[in-house]
Structure formats: structure tokens, C-alpha cells
Amino acid sequence: MRRALIAVSLTAVTCLALTACEGDTDDSVDTKPSPTSTATQPKPSPTATATDAPAGDDSGPTAIGFTEPARTVGGKTVGILEITPTTVVYATKTGGATPQNGVFAIVVLSEKSMTANPADEEAAPDGGWQWIGPDGKPVAPGGGSAGQVTLDGYVASGPIEPGATATRARIFDITPAQAQQGKLVYTDGTQAPHAWRVPSQDTGPQIADIKGKLGS
């Protein structure tokens, strides 16, 4: 009887050991890590460049304040002129002329000859003045009905003697939209542009004098 119990016990232990071994060697489950999928990974968006700037950005010369002086090379590269805009006056009519485009913009300039030689402005087509509004369209002085406006006492052109200062005026016939956030540009004797931001309302010490001469 005792031998029979020992035999049964040994058989049970053997069966348990075999069952445990079979469980340890079960390779039905794949334990290798799956490769990471890249098909669904989002691609980084390209970095914006300067060419992504919105259309209509001002790409002309950088403008300085309206009453700031700029040293410019004289016409035909002779001498140096320091040019300072001092006054701007807007007029929708004068005593003898009506602007074709809606507004006259009269800009007064103080120009000083800074060298030992007389100096004058560079004239068109090699240089000279332009008004540029928000639309980017350049307007030359004297166009439209601006050539009909005269301002006594404001010399239009001619050499300025060394150390002397001349007070000049440039008149533009522009649209009301071009009068807003306008830019005054002068190209000198080396074809270098100089630009000023123009106030959108009458500004400067010669307002009363200009309006009196305009008869407005």
C-alpha cells in the first residue's frame, strides 16, 4: 500500500513538471517589438521666407521723418545739397487752377549748398522729385494742373551758391487716396534715392504764406 502511494505521488510530480515546462517553452506569442511606422508621421511645414510677404509691401527707399535733413549729391555730381522738407499744404482749389486728380500737394523745401561749388538739384529724367502714394504709383511735380500754380518767392531751380540756402516748392496733382501716407522721393546726381514720409494734413511754418499765395 505504501509503495502504491509513493508511485502515485511521483507520477503527479512528473506531470506537474512537464506541464510547467510546456508553458515555459510556448512561443505562440511574438515578443519582438514591431517597427515604428513612419507612414502616418506628419511632415514639418516649410519655414516662411521673405518671399512670403504680402503683395503690395513698399519696396522703395526707406523714408525718414518729414522735417529731417538729407545730404544729397548735386546735379551732374557737382557739390552737395542738404535738403529739408519744411511744409506741406493740401488744396482742392486755388485762385487760378483746379487739380485734375482732386488735390494739390504743395511741398516747401529748404536747400543748402554745403561745398565750395554751387550746387543744384538733379533734374528729370536722370533724377528729381516724385510723390508716391499707398498705391505705389509715382507722380512727378508739375503734372496735371500743377503746372498752372505759381508761388511767388519760391525759386524753382538754379544753382545755389556755397553756404547759401534757397527755399523752393514742388507741386503735385494727386488723388485724395495718394494724399494719405504719401512719400516724397528725390533722386540725386548719383541716382541715389532719398525719401521722406509726408504728413496727411497741412504741416509746417509756411502754411499761412502758401495758402495766401494760392488764394485758397
Buried (B, 14 or more C-beta within 10 A) or exposed (E): EEEEEEEEEEEEEEEEEEEEEEEEEEEEEEEEEEEEEEEEEEEEEEEEEEEEEEEEEEEEBEBBEBBEBBEBBBBEEBBBBBBBBBBBBBBEEBEEBBBBBBBBBBBBBBBBBBBEEBBBBBEEEEBBBBBBBBEEEEBBBBBBBBEBBBBEEBEBEEBBEBEEEBBBBBBBBBBEBBBEBBBBBBBBBEEBBBBBBBBEEBBBEBBEBBBEBBEB
